Amino acid sequence: MATLDELVNAIPQLQSEVVSSKDLTNSRAERVNQLQNKVEKKEQSPTGVSWPGTSSQTSGGSPTNISLNVPSAIPLAPPECFSGDPLKAQSFLVQVELHFTCRPHTFPDAQSKVAFLLSYLSGDAATWAIPLVRKNSPLLYNWKNFVREFERVFDRRTVTQSADHELLDLRQGNQDLVSYLANFNRLVAETSWPEEKQAALFYKGLKEELKDILAQIDPQPANCQDLINLVLRLDHRLNERKGTRKKTEKHSWHAHDNKDSRTPRERTPEPMEIGTIRRPLTKDEKNLRRKNGQCLYCGRKGHFAKDCPIKTKSKRGPVQKVATNASVESENLKHPSCREGLLLGVTVDPSQSKHLKLGIRVQVK
């Protein structure tokens, strides 16, 4: 076992070892910081683009060649080639800028961004870019100015009307709410309308059916997003109600047809062809027919008066066929010059309490 004197003498040696260990740790930490700074500087250093037949105009003025490191962390589909269609200008720019957002190290400066966009031009758009490249236009080194010129030439809004005018004229019409909302959000993002004005414009463009429902809600949301959320819920419930109503009506019609087919029908006399003789039904008679599910025209079940087959046939000529369950009064008239008797009769509606009398005079030469 070490004595007290030995332990006291060992203290300076231990202190020296501790100091050496601290120096080594600090040296390693400093080295790590130096390496980290080098990595950051390398990532932030710009890479220029040498345009065909020209020298690169970087901030330092020295020409450099392009060196692109494309990270593979986010797989992106390449933009669709743009041929100059004004209706596709904005969507093309969005596709291009999506690559810039997801791969900032691949496109560190304006030159690389413009070069990427130009590589996806075709047709008239590619023809437009030729003089820019050959004359080494300053637009090739300023992304914002390049986009501004691109939109001036190809964006349809610069030819027809601004996003403000489009938003004022936007209407839902016959399109579904989702499509209307997509167009509304696109235009709002390109304008600077205040929140309360956005809500008023969104309400103004809705179809009348939704406006009628909103008119019953008081107070209405003043915030545009709250109003949109409310309208989405109402539209969803409205579509659900329409679907439920269709199923209910279809089920009731099938049930009525099945019930009518299971009920044995009474034998009825054959229809008789007579002139159009029909007195109007009273109010009580109409109510009774509605209660029994009978047609207001012929008295049969299974259809309404507007779809009555007998009524449809009667429109084709002066003669109609009427079949009922009522008794038929007939008289067999004969004349010496006639080989056969002439049978005349009147068919009476079963809901009528009295027979309809018809006086006929027959003259035979």
GULOBA-879239 format. One record per residue (C-alpha): x, y, z; residue number from 0; residue in three letters. Coordinates in Angstrom, 3 decimals, padded with zeros to 6 digits. Layout:
BEGIN
       c1       c2       c3 num residuo
        X        Y        Z NUM     ALA
...
//
This chain:
BEGIN
       c1       c2       c3 num residuo
  000.000  000.000  000.000   0     MET
  001.337  003.426 -000.973   1     ALA
  002.275  005.725  001.828   2     THR
  000.999  009.259  002.248   3     LEU
  004.270  010.740  000.991   4     ASP
  004.086  008.676 -002.213   5     GLU
  000.554  009.843 -002.908   6     LEU
  001.486  013.481 -002.384   7     VAL
  004.423  013.135 -004.779   8     ASN
  002.161  011.586 -007.471   9     ALA
 -000.241  014.555 -007.561  10     ILE
  001.919  016.786 -009.837  11     PRO
  002.299  013.966 -012.331  12     GLN
 -001.456  013.398 -012.464  13     LEU
 -002.094  017.113 -012.932  14     GLN
  000.325  017.157 -015.850  15     SER
 -001.468  014.249 -017.511  16     GLU
 -004.844  015.977 -017.110  17     VAL
 -003.519  019.134 -018.766  18     VAL
 -002.117  017.135 -021.669  19     SER
 -005.452  015.386 -022.131  20     SER
 -007.287  018.730 -022.239  21     LYS
 -004.850  020.085 -024.840  22     ASP
 -005.396  017.022 -027.007  23     LEU
 -009.174  017.385 -026.758  24     THR
 -009.051  021.070 -027.667  25     ASN
 -006.795  020.338 -030.619  26     SER
 -009.193  017.737 -031.959  27     ARG
 -012.180  020.047 -031.509  28     ALA
 -010.394  022.800 -033.402  29     GLU
 -009.620  020.412 -036.222  30     ARG
 -013.258  019.367 -036.444  31     VAL
 -014.326  023.019 -036.654  32     ASN
 -011.843  023.670 -039.434  33     GLN
 -013.139  020.743 -041.460  34     LEU
 -016.737  021.828 -040.924  35     GLN
 -015.957  025.355 -042.126  36     ASN
 -014.315  023.995 -045.250  37     LYS
 -017.390  021.885 -046.036  38     VAL
 -019.724  024.856 -045.601  39     GLU
 -017.580  027.090 -047.803  40     LYS
 -017.483  024.455 -050.505  41     LYS
 -021.266  024.092 -050.454  42     GLU
 -021.771  027.856 -050.661  43     GLN
 -019.231  028.458 -053.427  44     SER
 -021.079  029.341 -056.706  45     PRO
 -020.711  027.267 -059.824  46     THR
 -021.081  029.236 -063.029  47     GLY
 -022.429  028.238 -066.421  48     VAL
 -020.420  028.680 -069.595  49     SER
 -022.975  029.586 -072.252  50     TRP
 -022.289  028.388 -075.783  51     PRO
 -019.776  030.732 -077.402  52     GLY
 -019.528  033.012 -074.332  53     THR
 -017.658  033.243 -071.057  54     SER
 -019.414  032.957 -067.711  55     SER
 -020.250  036.200 -065.904  56     GLN
 -020.006  035.296 -062.255  57     THR
 -019.844  037.797 -059.451  58     SER
 -016.058  037.601 -059.441  59     GLY
 -015.840  038.054 -063.175  60     GLY
 -013.719  034.935 -063.739  61     SER
 -015.149  032.319 -066.086  62     PRO
 -015.856  028.918 -064.588  63     THR
 -017.377  025.763 -065.973  64     ASN
 -020.588  024.289 -064.673  65     ILE
 -020.304  021.479 -062.145  66     SER
 -023.643  020.042 -061.047  67     LEU
 -024.061  017.648 -058.142  68     ASN
 -027.589  016.251 -058.368  69     VAL
 -028.713  014.743 -055.054  70     PRO
 -030.908  011.695 -055.367  71     SER
 -032.755  012.087 -052.050  72     ALA
 -035.970  013.337 -053.687  73     ILE
 -036.952  011.713 -056.991  74     PRO
 -038.610  014.363 -059.154  75     LEU
 -040.190  013.948 -062.547  76     ALA
 -038.642  016.208 -065.192  77     PRO
 -040.764  019.183 -066.296  78     PRO
 -042.883  018.800 -069.400  79     GLU
 -041.342  020.519 -072.410  80     CYS
 -042.834  023.966 -072.966  81     PHE
 -043.575  024.883 -076.584  82     SER
 -045.117  028.309 -075.988  83     GLY
 -048.724  027.500 -075.025  84     ASP
 -049.878  030.510 -072.937  85     PRO
 -052.222  028.327 -070.885  86     LEU
 -049.311  026.166 -069.709  87     LYS
 -046.765  028.880 -068.905  88     ALA
 -047.471  029.089 -065.177  89     GLN
 -047.615  025.335 -064.646  90     SER
 -044.272  024.983 -066.454  91     PHE
 -042.654  027.577 -064.186  92     LEU
 -043.997  025.791 -061.110  93     VAL
 -042.510  022.475 -062.256  94     GLN
 -039.129  024.105 -062.881  95     VAL
 -039.060  025.982 -059.573  96     GLU
 -039.940  022.775 -057.740  97     LEU
 -036.558  021.386 -058.791  98     HIS
 -034.847  024.531 -057.508  99     PHE
 -036.569  024.204 -054.136 100     THR
 -035.791  020.525 -053.627 101     CYS
 -032.219  020.717 -054.994 102     ARG
 -030.752  024.067 -053.941 103     PRO
 -027.148  022.808 -054.211 104     HIS
 -027.747  021.748 -057.803 105     THR
 -028.989  025.222 -058.792 106     PHE
 -026.989  027.663 -056.649 107     PRO
 -027.186  030.662 -059.000 108     ASP
 -029.243  032.297 -061.727 109     ALA
 -027.156  030.856 -064.557 110     GLN
 -027.833  027.253 -063.586 111     SER
 -031.558  027.935 -063.123 112     LYS
 -031.948  029.618 -066.502 113     VAL
 -029.938  026.862 -068.189 114     ALA
 -032.200  024.223 -066.681 115     PHE
 -035.339  026.009 -067.882 116     LEU
 -033.978  026.562 -071.392 117     LEU
 -033.205  022.858 -071.735 118     SER
 -036.953  022.113 -071.565 119     TYR
 -038.080  024.621 -074.209 120     LEU
 -039.280  023.476 -077.615 121     SER
 -041.055  024.875 -080.657 122     GLY
 -041.769  028.609 -080.564 123     ASP
 -040.432  028.910 -077.016 124     ALA
 -037.056  027.478 -078.047 125     ALA
 -036.968  029.861 -081.013 126     THR
 -037.581  032.766 -078.624 127     TRP
 -034.578  031.713 -076.489 128     ALA
 -032.057  031.453 -079.365 129     ILE
 -031.185  035.195 -079.589 130     PRO
 -030.924  035.409 -075.792 131     LEU
 -028.216  032.755 -075.747 132     VAL
 -026.346  033.923 -078.840 133     ARG
 -026.247  037.551 -077.720 134     LYS
 -025.367  036.575 -074.138 135     ASN
 -028.360  038.520 -072.815 136     SER
 -028.157  039.852 -069.233 137     PRO
 -031.412  037.976 -068.602 138     LEU
 -029.382  034.761 -068.512 139     LEU
 -027.742  035.933 -065.274 140     TYR
 -030.779  037.298 -063.436 141     ASN
 -033.499  034.781 -062.660 142     TRP
 -036.183  037.276 -061.614 143     LYS
 -035.747  039.400 -064.721 144     ASN
 -035.714  036.293 -066.894 145     PHE
 -038.992  035.047 -065.395 146     VAL
 -040.544  038.494 -065.791 147     ARG
 -039.670  038.528 -069.493 148     GLU
 -040.816  034.910 -069.894 149     PHE
 -044.225  035.757 -068.396 150     GLU
 -044.526  038.910 -070.500 151     ARG
 -044.129  036.855 -073.668 152     VAL
 -045.950  033.629 -072.838 153     PHE
 -048.275  034.101 -069.850 154     ASP
 -051.882  034.406 -071.058 155     ARG
 -052.795  036.868 -068.299 156     ARG
 -050.491  039.459 -069.769 157     THR
 -052.392  039.101 -073.049 158     VAL
 -055.976  039.001 -071.750 159     THR
 -056.491  040.084 -068.164 160     GLN
 -054.769  040.136 -064.815 161     SER
 -055.344  037.738 -061.936 162     ALA
 -057.397  040.446 -060.233 163     ASP
 -059.847  040.586 -063.121 164     HIS
 -059.995  036.802 -063.314 165     GLU
 -060.810  036.618 -059.621 166     LEU
 -063.585  039.183 -059.980 167     LEU
 -065.110  037.238 -062.879 168     ASP
 -064.651  033.768 -061.340 169     LEU
 -067.923  031.801 -061.002 170     ARG
 -068.600  028.223 -059.934 171     GLN
 -071.279  027.643 -062.558 172     GLY
 -071.797  023.948 -063.293 173     ASN
 -068.392  022.832 -062.020 174     GLN
 -068.035  021.073 -058.669 175     ASP
 -066.942  022.969 -055.570 176     LEU
 -063.449  021.423 -055.510 177     VAL
 -062.657  022.705 -059.017 178     SER
 -064.010  026.159 -058.187 179     TYR
 -061.961  026.251 -054.969 180     LEU
 -058.769  025.221 -056.798 181     ALA
 -059.130  028.095 -059.283 182     ASN
 -060.009  030.507 -056.474 183     PHE
 -056.931  029.615 -054.394 184     ASN
 -054.682  029.858 -057.454 185     ARG
 -055.852  033.390 -058.235 186     LEU
 -055.814  034.536 -054.600 187     VAL
 -052.172  033.467 -054.333 188     ALA
 -051.336  035.782 -057.248 189     GLU
 -053.176  038.808 -055.858 190     THR
 -053.034  040.933 -052.725 191     SER
 -056.704  041.078 -051.748 192     TRP
 -057.332  041.489 -047.978 193     PRO
 -058.881  038.638 -046.022 194     GLU
 -062.402  040.079 -045.801 195     GLU
 -062.452  040.836 -049.545 196     LYS
 -061.372  037.283 -050.315 197     GLN
 -064.350  035.937 -048.359 198     ALA
 -066.730  038.238 -050.260 199     ALA
 -065.293  037.190 -053.621 200     LEU
 -065.499  033.496 -052.721 201     PHE
 -069.162  033.884 -051.714 202     TYR
 -069.929  035.900 -054.847 203     LYS
 -068.744  033.117 -057.144 204     GLY
 -070.681  030.283 -055.479 205     LEU
 -073.669  028.738 -057.244 206     LYS
 -077.112  029.874 -056.121 207     GLU
 -077.966  026.594 -054.393 208     GLU
 -075.145  027.038 -051.872 209     LEU
 -075.927  030.736 -051.454 210     LYS
 -079.512  029.848 -050.499 211     ASP
 -078.240  027.529 -047.763 212     ILE
 -075.754  030.110 -046.482 213     LEU
 -078.549  032.692 -046.320 214     ALA
 -080.093  030.656 -043.485 215     GLN
 -076.895  030.838 -041.395 216     ILE
 -076.439  033.922 -039.248 217     ASP
 -073.843  035.145 -038.626 218     PRO
 -071.680  033.937 -041.480 219     GLN
 -067.903  033.551 -041.050 220     PRO
 -065.998  036.726 -041.875 221     ALA
 -062.719  034.868 -042.304 222     ASN
 -062.227  033.474 -045.805 223     CYS
 -060.803  030.127 -044.691 224     GLN
 -063.614  029.630 -042.156 225     ASP
 -066.155  030.376 -044.891 226     LEU
 -064.462  027.885 -047.217 227     ILE
 -064.509  025.173 -044.529 228     ASN
 -068.210  025.827 -043.876 229     LEU
 -069.113  025.678 -047.570 230     VAL
 -067.159  022.433 -047.989 231     LEU
 -069.173  020.837 -045.176 232     ARG
 -072.467  022.111 -046.589 233     LEU
 -071.622  020.906 -050.081 234     ASP
 -070.678  017.478 -048.721 235     HIS
 -073.977  017.191 -046.816 236     ARG
 -075.895  018.420 -049.859 237     LEU
 -074.347  015.749 -052.076 238     ASN
 -075.082  013.097 -049.443 239     GLU
 -078.714  014.232 -049.290 240     ARG
 -079.081  014.065 -053.073 241     LYS
 -077.701  010.533 -053.115 242     GLY
 -079.987  009.417 -050.274 243     THR
 -083.043  010.954 -051.953 244     ARG
 -082.352  009.123 -055.210 245     LYS
 -082.010  005.786 -053.400 246     LYS
 -085.230  006.389 -051.428 247     THR
 -087.251  007.292 -054.524 248     GLU
 -085.912  004.285 -056.410 249     LYS
 -086.751  001.961 -053.506 250     HIS
 -090.294  003.348 -053.152 251     SER
 -090.989  002.857 -056.864 252     TRP
 -089.767 -000.750 -056.738 253     HIS
 -091.845 -001.458 -053.638 254     ALA
 -094.954 -000.016 -055.300 255     HIS
 -094.409 -002.079 -058.445 256     ASP
 -093.894 -005.293 -056.453 257     ASN
 -097.001 -004.672 -054.352 258     LYS
 -099.082 -003.972 -057.427 259     ASP
 -097.799 -007.113 -059.158 260     SER
 -098.697 -009.316 -056.161 261     ARG
 -102.283 -007.961 -055.979 262     THR
 -104.647 -009.905 -058.256 263     PRO
 -106.473 -007.620 -060.584 264     ARG
 -110.190 -007.856 -061.108 265     GLU
 -111.389 -008.810 -064.521 266     ARG
 -112.334 -005.744 -066.495 267     THR
 -114.317 -005.452 -069.645 268     PRO
 -112.469 -004.822 -072.874 269     GLU
 -111.990 -001.177 -073.771 270     PRO
 -114.652  000.348 -075.973 271     MET
 -113.946  002.901 -078.649 272     GLU
 -116.124  005.928 -078.124 273     ILE
 -115.845  009.642 -078.605 274     GLY
 -114.130  011.740 -076.016 275     THR
 -116.765  011.842 -073.254 276     ILE
 -115.259  012.573 -069.822 277     ARG
 -116.534  014.869 -067.134 278     ARG
 -114.070  016.557 -064.740 279     PRO
 -113.417  014.821 -061.427 280     LEU
 -114.566  016.491 -058.256 281     THR
 -112.107  017.418 -055.525 282     LYS
 -113.215  014.479 -053.370 283     ASP
 -112.828  012.082 -056.288 284     GLU
 -109.294  013.335 -056.949 285     LYS
 -108.347  012.947 -053.284 286     ASN
 -109.753  009.420 -053.233 287     LEU
 -107.764  008.433 -056.314 288     ARG
 -104.584  009.890 -054.884 289     ARG
 -105.171  007.972 -051.661 290     LYS
 -105.685  004.700 -053.540 291     ASN
 -102.740  005.331 -055.880 292     GLY
 -104.972  005.583 -058.952 293     GLN
 -104.359  007.558 -062.119 294     CYS
 -106.426  010.745 -062.215 295     LEU
 -107.157  010.128 -065.897 296     TYR
 -108.077  006.444 -066.340 297     CYS
 -108.393  005.216 -062.744 298     GLY
 -105.756  002.487 -063.016 299     ARG
 -102.853  001.999 -060.650 300     LYS
 -099.130  001.958 -061.323 301     GLY
 -098.696  005.317 -063.029 302     HIS
 -099.650  008.979 -062.815 303     PHE
 -101.870  010.981 -065.125 304     ALA
 -098.928  012.594 -066.938 305     LYS
 -097.654  009.113 -067.882 306     ASP
 -101.079  007.562 -068.590 307     CYS
 -100.849  005.338 -071.716 308     PRO
 -104.531  005.842 -072.510 309     ILE
 -104.154  009.600 -072.350 310     LYS
 -101.168  009.377 -074.703 311     THR
 -103.160  007.336 -077.216 312     LYS
 -106.070  009.758 -077.082 313     SER
 -103.850  012.540 -078.393 314     LYS
 -103.264  010.659 -081.651 315     ARG
 -106.860  010.860 -082.887 316     GLY
 -110.467  011.532 -082.014 317     PRO
 -111.056  007.954 -080.861 318     VAL
 -109.886  006.720 -077.462 319     GLN
 -110.043  003.497 -075.511 320     LYS
 -111.392  003.578 -071.989 321     VAL
 -111.468  000.519 -069.735 322     ALA
 -113.091  000.581 -066.288 323     THR
 -114.743 -001.722 -063.799 324     ASN
 -118.133 -000.082 -064.217 325     ALA
 -121.118 -001.687 -065.822 326     SER
 -121.863 -000.956 -069.446 327     VAL
 -125.256  000.065 -070.711 328     GLU
 -125.774 -001.028 -074.289 329     SER
 -128.621 -001.326 -076.741 330     GLU
 -128.748 -003.554 -079.787 331     ASN
 -130.327 -001.601 -082.604 332     LEU
 -131.425 -003.219 -085.845 333     LYS
 -132.750 -001.881 -089.085 334     HIS
 -134.370 -003.876 -091.880 335     PRO
 -131.608 -002.842 -094.287 336     SER
 -128.840 -003.835 -091.847 337     CYS
 -127.499 -007.362 -091.802 338     ARG
 -126.213 -007.055 -088.242 339     GLU
 -127.223 -005.057 -085.222 340     GLY
 -125.293 -001.983 -084.178 341     LEU
 -123.990 -002.181 -080.614 342     LEU
 -123.702  001.167 -078.884 343     LEU
 -122.603  001.772 -075.313 344     GLY
 -120.906  004.052 -072.867 345     VAL
 -118.178  003.053 -070.420 346     THR
 -118.477  004.911 -067.113 347     VAL
 -115.640  005.718 -064.683 348     ASP
 -115.864  003.368 -061.653 349     PRO
 -115.458  006.268 -059.224 350     SER
 -118.647  007.903 -060.492 351     GLN
 -121.844  007.076 -058.678 352     SER
 -124.181  007.616 -061.634 353     LYS
 -124.151  006.250 -065.149 354     HIS
 -123.524  008.663 -067.937 355     LEU
 -126.443  008.659 -070.367 356     LYS
 -125.819  009.091 -074.071 357     LEU
 -128.587  009.716 -076.550 358     GLY
 -127.888  008.415 -080.061 359     ILE
 -130.010  008.608 -083.172 360     ARG
 -129.117  006.254 -086.003 361     VAL
 -130.301  006.977 -089.515 362     GLN
 -129.781  004.287 -092.137 363     VAL
 -130.441  004.944 -095.828 364     LYS
//
